[in-house]
């Protein structure tokens, strides 16, 4: 069936945004009146749905990639974990390492599934989002404790260094708690919006109502503290390599491994 449009204005007048169009069906010769505003709104709606669909596809692709990488890394490190952790005498450091490792894997999986890969209602999605943000802070604090403990060992169990690192770490914990309360736990700062593309395609996304500056300002002391820990680790490795070179001995593999993982943690 073919259609033609008839404009209810003279041919000399410019087309206005609120001009009226008549769609006349050739088959039944009955005009159907539409406003150009509705056509513009329809185009805007289609563009918005297309953008939402693109965001969902992109989110799912990233989530699948993250799940694949985490699974691959876990299988790759499992043999070393059994050899150096499970088959040795248990200690506080072993418990802390396993807590950080498996808690981190759990958070990464939840973060990958959240937001589209698995549908969650808006209320459930908001609760899961809050749990993730608070859990991230707990995870980072536990990881920092491991780094502090390793530096304590690298520096021959120096009590003075341990006290300094713990004293500087307490304000970092306070910053994490303040950020979780101010940025993540207030509905006026962040909310979760459910987006419906079709009746069978729905997902939730986070909507931030504050600018990035509070998070940027709060992250500056945390980054400075991490840089301080990184410098201490590199200095310890440099001293170790110099001493071994003077003695014409190979570097201790554990010292090199500790510093290498310290650098990797800072980069990531």
C-alpha positions, -999 to 999 in steps of 0.1 A, spaced: 0 0 0 14 34 -10 11 67 9 16 104 1 19 134 24 -2 166 22 10 197 40 -18 219 54 2 251 46 7 271 15 37 262 -7 53 296 0 54 291 38 84 274 53 78 241 70 74 245 107 81 220 135 45 219 145 31 217 109 4 191 103 8 163 79 -20 142 64 -11 106 54 -36 95 28 -39 59 20 -45 53 -17 -66 22 -9 -92 37 13 -87 75 6 -90 83 43 -65 109 56 -47 103 88 -33 135 105 1 134 122 21 162 138 58 167 128 66 168 165 55 132 169 77 122 140 107 140 156 99 124 189 97 90 172 131 95 156 146 106 189 131 75 206 145 52 180 179 68 183 178 64 221 168 27 218 196 21 193 221 37 217 208 16 246 210 -16 226 246 -7 215 255 -1 252 240 -35 262 259 -54 235 291 -37 244 286 -44 281 279 -81 274 309 -84 252 332 -69 279 316 -91 306 322 -123 286 358 -112 280 363 -105 317 348 -139 327 370 -157 302 402 -139 314 394 -146 351 387 -183 345 419 -186 324 440 -169 351 425 -190 378 433 -223 360 468 -210 352 476 -201 388 459 -231 404 490 -254 403 512 -227 420 485 -220 445 483 -257 455 521 -260 457 529 -228 476 498 -224 497 477 -255 502 506 -280 506 525 -258 531 520 -249 567 490 -227 572 496 -191 585 478 -158 588 494 -147 555 480 -179 538 445 -172 550 447 -136 540 460 -145 505 432 -170 499 407 -145 512 419 -118 488 422 -142 459 388 -158 460 370 -126 472 385 -108 443 373 -135 419 339 -134 434 336 -96 430 349 -97 394 323 -123 385 295 -103 401 306 -72 384 307 -90 350 272 -104 354 257 -71 367 243 -47 343 230 -68 315 245 -102 312 219 -115 337 187 -95 342 181 -82 377 151 -60 387 158 -24 396 156 -29 433 178 -60 433 202 -44 409 206 -13 432 213 -35 462 238 -56 444 255 -24 432 259 -11 467 272 -44 479 298 -44 451 310 -9 459 314 -16 496 330 -50 488 355 -33 465 367 -11 493 371 -41 516 390 -59 489 414 -30 484 420 -27 521 428 -64 524 452 -62 494 469 -32 510 474 -52 542 492 -79 522 514 -53 506 523 -38 540 531 -73 554 554 -80 525 572 -48 529 576 -56 566 593 -89 556 615 -73 529 628 -48 554 638 -75 579 607 -71 600 613 -35 609 588 -25 636 593 12 629 584 8 592 554 -13 602 541 13 626 546 41 600 528 21 572 499 12 595 496 48 608 494 61 573 470 33 563 443 42 589 434 75 571 431 55 539 406 32 555 386 63 567 387 77 531 373 45 517 345 45 543 336 81 536 336 75 499 313 45 502 289 66 524 290 98 504 292 85 468 276 51 468 251 49 497 230 80 490 201 79 464 208 116 457 243 107 446 236 76 425 207 55 414 199 26 392 177 30 361 160 2 343 161 5 305 136 -14 284 144 -20 248 118 -46 241 96 -66 264 122 -93 264 153 -71 265 158 -52 297 188 -42 318 198 -18 346 225 8 345 239 32 372 231 69 370 255 92 387 241 125 400 274 140 411 303 151 391 337 131 391 355 157 413 347 142 447 359 108 437 390 123 421 399 143 452 393 113 475 415 90 453 446 113 455 457 103 490 451 66 481 472 69 450 500 87 469 500 59 495 502 33 468 531 51 452 549 53 486 545 15 490 558 9 454 589 31 460 596 11 492 594 -22 473 616 -10 445 642 3 470 642 -30 488 647 -49 456 676 -25 445 694 -31 479 689 -68 476 703 -69 440 733 -48 450 741 -71 480 738 -102 459 759 -87 431 787 -80 456 785 -115 469 783 -129 433 751 -147 441 718 -150 423 689 -129 435 664 -145 458 635 -156 436 610 -148 463 622 -113 468 620 -107 430 585 -123 429 572 -102 457 583 -69 441 571 -80 407 536 -87 420 538 -54 440 544 -35 407 516 -54 389 492 -46 417 500 -9 414 496 -9 376 463 -27 377 
